[in-house]
Every structure is written in C-alpha cells, then in structure tokens.
C-alpha cells in the first residue's frame, strides 16, 4: 500500500528517466550528423586532390569552385544551427530544472496540506464523542430526527399525490372542448369574452359538464402543489434544525482550538495552488522545447545539419565529379588509384553513419512517444486528484512493474491508467463524516476534470 503522493513520485521519476534517454539519443543524433558533415568535407578534400592529379587547370577550377561553394554554404548553415541548438539545449536544461523544482515544491506543499488536514481530523475525532455526549447535542439531534421524519413523510405524500395527478390528468387534457374552456379561464373572474362568444362558450360548457370537471381538475392540480409546498416547508425546518446541530458541533470544535488549525490548512491549500500553477508553467515551457526539438530531429522541417549535408551531397553528385572518379578508377596510375580508394572508404563510412542516424531518428520518435504517453498519465493522475491526502493504492508492485515496462518501451502508457484506476481507494475519515457540518475539505481541481475533489467529507 502506498499513498497517492508516493505513486505520483514514481510516475514523475519514470518520466524523468525516459526524458534522460531522449536527451541521450538527441545528443547522439547531433554527433552522428556532425560525423556525416565531417565525412562529406573529407570526401570533398579528396575530390579536390583527385582533380589536381587528373584534370587541367580549367576543369580543376570548375570542380573546386563547385565544392567550395557547397562547403561554404554548408558551414554557414552549421554555424546558425549550432547556435540555435545550443540555445534550445540551454532552454531545455532550464525548463527541466524548473520543472524538477516545481514538482518538489508541489510535493512539499501537498505534504503540508496533508499534515494540516491530519491535525484537523485528529481534533475532530477527539471532540466528536464529547460534543455528541452532551445534553444539548442529544436534545438537538432529537429535534433533527423528528424534523427529518416529518420531512420524509410529507415528501412521500407529495410524491404520491404528484403520481396520482399524472395518472388522472390525461382524461381532462385529452378533451379539446374542456381544455379550450380551461385555457380561456371560463367560469373564473379572469374570463373575458363578448356576448356572442360567451353565449356559445356556455353551450359548450353545458355540453361537457365543465363546471364539475373544472372543480375536479383544479383540485387535482392544487392538492399536489399544496403538499409539495408543505414538504418544502418541512425541508426548510429540517435544514434549520440541522444548522443548529452543526453550530453546536462547531462551537465545540472552536472551543477545542480549531481556528488556528483551519488557518494553517487554508494557508497550506493556498500555497499548494500556487505551486501547482508554477508547475504548470514550467511544464508548458518544457513541452514547447520538446516540440521544437522533435521537429528539428524528426520533423518535416529539416535541421540545418541535414540541409548542409544535402548541399554537399548535391555538389558531390555533379556529373563531372562522378565522371572524374569513374575515369580515375580505370587508369593504371597509383596516385589517383589511392585517392579513389580513399574516396570509396569515405563512402562506406558515410553509408554507415547515415544508417546510424536513421536508427537514431526512429529511436528518438519512439522514446518521445513513450515520454508523451507517461506524461499524459501523470497529468491525468493529478486531474483525477489521486494524490489527495486520503488517496492510496493497494497495487504498488504492479504500478512499479508497469512503469518499468514503459521506461523500457515494452508497455504502453494507457496500461498505467487502467492499473491506477483499479488500485485506487480512499482511506476512511478519522471522525464521522457529518460531524461539524460535513462540508468537507476541497483542494483545487487542477485545471478541470472531475476526480474526487480531494474531499475528506468531514469537519469544519
């Protein structure tokens, strides 16, 4: 059995571990891109040397100019991208630190709420038997019970009369002539018609025996209304008697020193709300950084590293350069053969590096998905109020196994939500849930979504 706060800590730690994996892959991917750029530069240098050996001055100058222009443009892109990635990395680091601090502050604030709530509950439990044993409380409880019995009886009579009305009103309301006269208020002081209309209305009234029918229909509607009004009056009396009982209980609580405990709890809850808001802001900044990094690594908009690589590859694949290496490979001179062999080795290294970057990009996407899934569950956990002071989980070993599976990529995040829902429960309050008013202690709902509202359903 673990508390809701302990379960949330485990989820946050798992999310941090996945984020660490993501950071490592992002660093590796950046290093792999740098290797490809360096290999492309090495290949360009070898092609320059080959041009020196194989071509005349005019052809050599053309090829060297192509390579130099591509290399210069690539370097300009890389300078800008390094600056952007360094800035993004610094923002991510700051956002992670801010989130860690905000999470710690939120846990500390919730701990203070829990401690304050336990103090309130402890006082409530100690005061309850004393107050409920007093003659004043017993007498008032008797008044509440009597008023409750009267209210239940009157409500029952009103409901029975309302049901009777629903069953008996249809014959009247299905008669168009009766309803015509009823809606015109015939037979009452509110009836307004001229001589001619009045004459024929009387004929219709005599035809359908309207006078007696109107009396019966009026009583059919008025009796339930009167009984319901009586029931409502009894409910008002009951509420008044209950309020007197609550006042007796609250007087006992205040006499026992509840006021400073209430103030401490209110302050702790205010601090908790502020900590929750700071955490939300930190996480929003981190998500913005995550999205930007994910787009740079795997999105449709290529990073400058990849654009730089494409520029150099495009220059390297010009017809005259490919023709140069092809012809050099067919000669019997050793000098150009050595350069062609070196170019071939660089090509193999490039193919290997490009395959590695492909793997890293796919891995980055998978890890980002796992991180997103567990963060969704973490946010849902808080919205549901699972880490409220009375929340607990009886399947902590399963929670640990599922989190480990998510970190390893073997389990989807949605499984965690089902496990949490299945293992969650609330400890019972330490005092009668109605003592002191039963208004409950309601912590913030954290941005919408039902949950149990962090209620103890007791006291003050």
Secondary structure, 3 states (H helix, E strand, C coil): CEEHHHHHHHHHHHHHHHHHHHHHHHHHHHHHHHHHHHHHHHHHHHHHHHHHHHCCHHHHHHHHHHHHHHHHHHHHHHHHHHHHHHHHHHHHHHHHHHHHHHHHHHHHHHHHHHHHHHHHHHHHHHHHHHHHCCHHHHHHHHHHHHHHHHHHHHHHHHHHHHHHHHHHCHHHHCCHHHHHHHHCCCCCCCCCCCHHHHHHHHHHHHHHCHHHHHHHHHHHHHHHHHHHHHHHHHHHHHHHHHHHHHHHHHHHHHHCCHHHHHHHHHHHHHHHHHHHHHHHHHHHHHHHHHHHHHHHHHCCCCCHHHHHHHHHHHHHCCHHHHHHHHHHHHCCCHHHHHHHHHHHHHHHHHHHHHHHHHHHHHHHHHHHHHHHHHHHHHHHHHHCCCCCCCEEECCHHHHHHHHHHHHHCCCCHHHHHHHHHHHEEECCCCCCCCHHHCCCCCCCCCCCCCCCCCCCCCCC
